[in-house]
Amino acid sequence: MSNPSSRLAPVALAIAVVAASCAAAPLAHAQAAAAPVAIAVSAQPLGSALNELARQAKLQLMAPPELVVGKQAPAVSGTLTAREALDKLLAGSGLVANIDGAVVIVRKAPEPPPAARSGHDGTLPTVNVVAAPNVRDAAITEGTGSYTTRALTIGKMEQSIRETPQSVTVVTRQQMDDLNLVTLEDVLAQTTGTSKSQRNFGAHVYMMRGYVLPESNFLLDGVSGVTYNPTGWVPVDTAIFDRVEVLRGAGAVVVGAGDPSGVINMVRKRPRAEKHFDVAFSAGSWNNFRTEIDAGGALNEAGTVRGRVVAAYQDREYFYDVTHSKEPMVYGVIDADLTRDTKATVGLRHQKVDIDGYAIFGLPWFSNNTPIDVARSTQVAQKWNRHEAVVNDVFAEVEHRFNGDWRGKVTVSHGETDITQKLGTIRGAVDPVTLKGPAFTSLYFTDRDIKADGLDANVTGSFEAFGGKHQAMFGADWSDVKSGFRSTTLSRNIPVDIYNVNHSLVPEPDTPAYANSLFDHEKRKSIYGSARLQLAKPLHLLVGGRFNWYDFRATNQLTGAITNSYKQNAEFTPYAGVVYDLTREWSLYASYASTFTPQTQYFTVSGEALKPAVGANYEAGVKGELMDGKLNVALSVFSIKKRDVAVLDTANAGLCPGISTSNCYRNVDTMRSTGYDLEAAGQIARGWEVSAGYTRLKTWDPTGMPLSTDTPKHLLRAATSYRLPGDLQDWTIGASLSARSNSSVPPIENPGRAILDLRAAYRINKNWQAAVNVGNVFDKHYWEIIGGTRNGNYYGTPRNVMLTVRGSF
């Protein structure tokens, strides 16, 4: 029998071949553009008006942004064809366009002949008009129906994926809706090159290129200061996001301390000019119910003040026993055009997570390092186990355009998070002969409160010099995070039958006085800058860097003693890259970034914080921007070298004796990781979207032994959506595949696997759509993550079904 890992590379190659062969297949969507539909577009700026028309008419728009900047559009409504609506919306704008199926391309109108200019024949020339997103909207994915984007904002300077000399994945709004990706954890589980790793107390993490994604590398609209573990304790609800931008490798210019894992930029939805009311109702396996409401539009007649409210509520049980969660969320945001060139934005989010029957350690395995054979519904939590979290975020932003080429933006944010846990813990390896070993070992009580403030100010623009056009960006950021942590652990030793878990084994206790009280204060600030220089027509040089200041102090609040401190001044992390345009569609690139990562959140078995990790990130590759920018493809190779990196101390698994609130870690002298990514995202044919990525990774320590073994060597993620042509155009079908090779947390092994999901959607009428998603179609039995023989092992989700009905008005 062949090893599953050896088959992943051919599968990735087959997907690439199929995608390439399908890209030439023409699909007729002209009927959709010609059919009359109900149109309702309010008077507003031209760019946003045409975006809304495209959304309502199911068109894809392409136009240079400068063609629509500063122009206004009248209100248009009625049952119209796309052509009729376009002509009414922008007649006389000086623009013309061609409709090719469902794609409309805009350009300047040619000079009319003399007779037309003088009006001798008494008629006006025919004007066929469409527009694309304006310059502020080029990166927005909402309403495009696409699995890719035309621009990125993760690096402050707006540029395309092809122009970025690093590996980047963008999970669009359409992907999140199609695949029911309702948390950030769901998004990362579908992202190229990411893998999940077990951590105690539910604080699971994601890894890229063999390294843990630290909390400081999670950004909101490009600003740091996330106040919690966003993939564990408080799963971020994605209903508020337009897209999630994922940069793999060191983000030396993007974040204050360059870490070679990657950067996650969560981009919030902003108000739309047109009035809209969108709803979604979902019901699925194990009593999983969810409701979303998204409404907004112009708040005054001139359209200069716009608002939006997004609310979601999820009430669900799980495939395993006892656990039940309720998660309400509300987000509100207002945009105001203070002047023609100045816009202010304010917003807030409130999210709550209540989980009964919460388990923090997962299942044990047999003591001989083999998996136990209990049902997938087995859960080791007590019914009274409880996890509560409340998050409140506010932010404000002012953006000003100095002229057509330069703009400045200042963003401030404040977040507060409170997390409490009351837990009964069950751990212990199972004897394969006696089936005994697990025990109820402790009662555990925690209370965390975190406050974070963030500030980012930057200026970006372009200029001409030495015969070329160049871009530049410079700015500064600051963050201040204060976190308090209180805990008490009460020991118990009550045997547990893992094959018949008693979820009421111990009566619910009252919360005692806290025996431990810690306070951490982390301050970061930096100044940064970068430039994209056109050295020659096909050659661009990107240079940049940051000076970082970092200050951390931990205090025992019961004794007043400083238990840990670290300070770093003016640490410089440089960055350089080069992009060479082979053609208008293909580019070669190479880049280098220095890395510097404080590791004060990780402790050794003796309770000491780890030293910072430093290193370098090298990457090179080729990128293509095909199908008139609707399809992005890339092949990248990378090599990372890092000293003093934090890795799990597997010799001291479970609760760390040095600090009882975490796993133990250790510094490794030098860690190396190398590999490559192969990725394609976007439209491969009309109506056919795809997002697929394959990663090959190798990590090792100074002795040559594999390191970060819980990261698979081979990882494939693929998703596709196809809108049927002709009389079946109301139907859309889709599928997603997640496949990976084996991984391990020595001495236990987790075999490779491939999980297939399917989707079918039907547009009932112009307002309503229904979709069915089936996860794990073949009901594969597998372990999603593993942690050790005593605890930390979690079954993957069995076959499941979700019905979603969406309405747009």
Secondary structure, 3 states (H helix, E strand, C coil): CCCHHHHHHHHHHHHHHHHHHHCCCCCCCHHHHHCCEEEEECCEEHHHHHHHHHHHHCCEEECCHHHCCCCEECCEEEEECHHHHHHHHHCCCCEEEEEECCEEEEEECCCCCHHHHHCCCCCCCCCCCCCCCCCCCCCCCCCCCCCCCCCECCCCCCECCCCCCCEEEEEEHHHHHHCCCCEHHHHHCCCCCEEEECCHHHCCEEEECCEECCHHHEEECCECCCCCCCCCCCCCEHHHEEEEEEEECCCCCCCCCCCCCEEEEEEECCCCCCCEEEEEEEEECCCEEEEEEEEEEECCCCCCEEEEEEEEEEEEECCCCCCEEEEEEEEEEEEEECCCCEEEEEEEEEEEEEEECCCCCCECCECCCCCCCCCCCCCCCCCCCEEEEEEEEEEEEEEEECCCCEEEEEEEEEEEEEEEEEEEEEECCECCCCCCCCEEEEEEEEEEEEEEEEEEEEEEEEEEECCEEEEEEEEEEEEEEEEEEEEEEEEEEEECCCCCCCCCCCCCCCCCCCCEEEEEEEEEEEEEEEEEEEEECCEEEEEEEEEEEEEEEEEECCCCCEEEEEEEEEEEEEEEEEEEECCCCEEEEEEEEEEEECCCCCECCCCCECCCEEEEEEEEEEEEEEHHHCEEEEEEEEEEEEEEEEEECHHHCCCCCCCCCCCCEEEEEEEEEEEEEEEEEEEEECCEEEEEEEEEEEEECCCCCECCCCCCCEEEEEEEEEECCHHHCCEEEEEEEEEECCEEECCEEECCEEEEEEEEEEECCCCEEEEEEEECCCCCCCEEECCCCCCCEEECCCCEEEEEEEEEC
